[in-house]
């Protein structure tokens, strides 16, 4: 098996994901810990607790732990006396028991059908088409990085999810839109606050328009979450 390069990851099975479209500039990473009680990727069939490179990450304000970004939009409206079946653009990062907001309305998730992107609520609510659907305004709705490694949240000994450390949350780099896991359109919608200003998607800038790096950058390294220092290629939380 060839040695992985920055922006690429292998599993033992040989599964490969390269999320970068331009490595003329060294990616900048942060590290942290994934909260296994809240994290899930329902779009990763058969491996919901395996987070893949390209996963949009948020940081919960109170715990400082990271989770996949819980932000999408309602696909269709619900008026009248309210309803419990909420179809969204992308339900992958939501799970049963999540407290959410639909527009300004609080709700709780009873179950999620990841195939149809349908969220079942514990009580009837009303909403409008394209209303934002987010985690309960706890930080989980705000994108701060793009994961650039596989993170398996399942403990191989017990078979249950447990918190896991990661070291490659990309906060600056050139990312392929096709490799993003999550609702990138909702994250980048007008008026939505996120911290992805230094993430350049290939759909936004032609390759020829990207200036070459003119200085020699130090090797890309990964920070330990306990430190607070920064370098030109790493940042720590």
NORSUL-V426004 format. One record per residue. N is the residue number from 1. PHI is phi in degrees with one decimal (999 if undefined). OMEGA is omega in radians with two decimals (* if undefined). BURIAL is I if it has 9 or more other ideal C-beta (glycine too) atoms within 8 Angstrom, else O. Layout:
N/PHI/OMEGA/BURIAL
N/PHI/OMEGA/BURIAL
This chain:
1/999/3.14/O
2/-66.9/3.12/O
3/-68.1/3.13/O
4/-62.2/3.06/O
5/-101.8/3.05/O
6/-52.8/3.14/I
7/89.0/3.10/I
8/-130.3/3.13/I
9/-142.0/3.07/I
10/-114.7/2.84/I
11/-102.5/3.13/O
12/-58.7/3.14/O
13/-71.7/-3.10/O
14/95.5/3.11/O
15/-61.5/-2.93/O
16/-130.4/3.07/O
17/-136.9/3.07/I
18/-108.4/-3.02/I
19/-91.3/-3.07/I
20/-96.0/3.07/I
21/-107.7/3.13/O
22/-153.6/3.12/I
23/-113.4/3.00/I
24/-62.6/3.11/O
25/-110.9/-3.10/I
26/-67.6/3.11/I
27/-62.5/3.07/I
28/-109.0/-3.03/I
29/-122.4/2.90/I
30/-122.4/3.08/I
31/-121.9/3.13/I
32/177.1/-3.12/I
33/-128.1/3.09/I
34/-84.5/3.09/I
35/-85.3/-3.06/I
36/-72.1/3.13/I
37/-73.5/-3.09/O
38/-114.0/-3.04/I
39/-83.5/3.05/I
40/-164.5/2.99/I
41/-131.0/-3.10/I
42/-65.4/3.13/I
43/-81.5/3.13/O
44/-92.4/-3.00/I
45/-56.2/3.12/O
46/83.8/-3.13/O
47/-149.2/-3.04/O
48/-63.1/-3.12/O
49/-105.9/2.99/I
50/-104.6/3.10/I
51/-82.4/-3.02/I
52/-105.8/2.99/I
53/-54.8/-3.08/I
54/104.5/-3.14/I
55/-67.3/3.07/I
56/-73.5/-3.08/I
57/-112.1/3.01/I
58/-122.6/3.13/I
59/-125.7/-3.12/I
60/-69.7/-3.00/I
61/-60.7/-3.02/O
62/-72.3/-3.03/O
63/-95.0/-3.04/O
64/66.8/3.08/O
65/-87.9/-3.09/I
66/-101.8/3.08/I
67/-143.9/2.95/I
68/-59.6/-3.03/I
69/-64.2/3.13/I
70/-94.8/3.10/I
71/-149.3/3.04/I
72/-154.9/3.13/I
73/-136.7/3.09/I
74/-67.1/3.10/I
75/-108.6/-3.06/O
76/112.0/-3.07/O
77/-105.8/3.05/O
78/-136.7/3.13/I
79/-114.2/3.10/O
80/59.0/-3.14/O
81/-84.3/3.12/O
82/95.2/-3.14/I
83/-147.1/-3.12/I
84/-111.6/-3.12/I
85/-102.0/-3.08/O
86/-109.3/3.05/I
87/-90.1/-3.09/I
88/-125.1/3.13/I
89/-68.9/-3.09/I
90/-154.5/-3.07/I
91/-97.8/-2.91/I
92/-55.5/-3.00/I
93/-100.2/3.11/I
94/-99.3/-3.14/I
95/-145.6/3.12/I
96/-56.7/-3.14/O
97/96.0/3.12/O
98/-63.6/2.92/I
99/-85.8/-3.07/O
100/-132.4/2.97/I
101/-122.1/3.02/I
102/-111.6/-2.92/I
103/64.0/3.09/I
104/-104.9/-3.06/O
105/-95.3/3.09/I
106/-77.4/3.12/O
107/-153.4/3.09/I
108/-129.5/-3.09/I
109/-85.8/3.05/I
110/-89.0/3.14/O
111/-159.0/-3.14/O
112/-134.8/2.99/I
113/-103.1/-3.04/I
114/-73.4/3.13/I
115/-70.4/-3.09/O
116/-102.3/-3.07/O
117/57.2/-3.14/I
118/-107.5/3.10/I
119/-103.9/3.06/I
120/-97.9/-3.10/I
121/-94.3/3.12/I
122/-77.1/-3.14/O
123/-148.2/-3.11/O
124/-67.5/3.12/O
125/-138.4/3.01/I
126/-115.2/3.12/I
127/-161.1/3.10/I
128/-108.3/3.07/O
129/-58.5/3.13/O
130/71.9/2.99/O
131/-58.6/3.05/I
132/-65.0/3.04/I
133/-119.7/-2.99/I
134/-134.6/2.92/I
135/-61.9/-2.93/I
136/-71.3/3.06/I
137/49.5/-3.12/O
138/-111.6/-3.07/I
139/104.8/-3.10/I
140/-70.0/-3.13/I
141/-93.2/-3.01/I
142/-113.6/-3.14/I
143/-71.7/3.12/I
144/-124.1/-3.08/I
145/-163.4/3.05/I
146/-120.3/-3.11/I
147/-62.9/-3.11/I
148/-126.2/3.07/I
149/-162.2/3.01/I
150/-81.3/3.06/I
151/-129.0/3.14/I
152/-94.0/-3.09/O
153/-85.5/-3.13/I
154/-86.9/3.06/I
155/-70.4/-3.09/O
156/-64.6/-3.13/O
157/-85.4/-3.07/O
158/-100.4/-3.11/O
159/77.1/3.14/O
160/-116.6/-3.14/O
161/-64.7/3.02/I
162/-144.3/3.13/I
163/-58.2/3.14/I
164/-135.3/3.10/I
165/-80.8/3.01/I
166/-132.1/-3.11/I
167/-127.9/-3.05/I
168/-129.7/2.97/I
169/-100.6/-3.02/I
170/-75.2/3.08/I
171/-113.7/3.08/I
172/-152.4/-3.13/O
173/167.1/-3.11/I
174/-108.6/-2.96/I
175/-111.2/3.05/I
176/-74.8/3.11/I
177/-58.1/-3.09/I
178/-66.4/-3.13/O
179/-94.8/3.13/I
180/-70.3/3.05/I
181/-109.7/-3.06/I
182/129.3/-3.07/I
183/-90.2/-3.08/I
184/-65.0/3.13/I
185/-64.7/3.10/O
186/-67.5/3.14/I
187/-63.3/-3.07/I
188/-99.2/-3.12/O
189/-61.2/-3.14/I
190/-55.6/3.09/O
191/91.6/-3.14/O
192/-85.8/-3.14/I
193/-86.1/3.01/O
194/-144.6/-3.11/I
195/-118.4/-3.11/O
196/-105.7/-3.10/I
197/-60.1/-3.12/O
198/-97.9/3.00/O
199/-95.8/-3.12/I
200/-106.6/3.12/I
201/-86.8/-3.09/I
202/-64.8/3.13/I
203/-75.2/-3.07/O
204/-95.8/-3.02/O
205/-132.9/3.06/O
206/-60.0/-3.11/O
207/-54.5/-3.08/O
208/-64.6/-3.11/O
209/-85.5/-3.11/O
210/-85.7/-3.13/I
211/-69.4/3.09/O
212/-68.4/3.08/O
213/-73.3/-3.03/O
214/-99.5/3.11/O
215/-119.5/3.13/O
216/-79.8/-3.12/O
217/-89.1/3.06/I
218/-66.4/3.13/I
219/-58.1/3.09/O
220/-68.5/3.11/I
221/-127.6/-3.10/O
222/-114.0/-3.11/I
223/-84.3/2.99/I
224/-89.1/-3.03/O
225/-61.4/-3.06/I
226/-79.1/-3.11/O
227/-91.9/3.13/O
228/-124.1/3.14/O
229/-81.2/-3.14/O
230/-135.8/3.00/O
231/-128.4/-3.10/O
232/-71.1/-3.12/O
233/-119.1/-3.14/I
234/-135.4/2.98/I
235/-136.0/-3.05/I
236/-126.8/3.10/I
237/-120.1/*/O
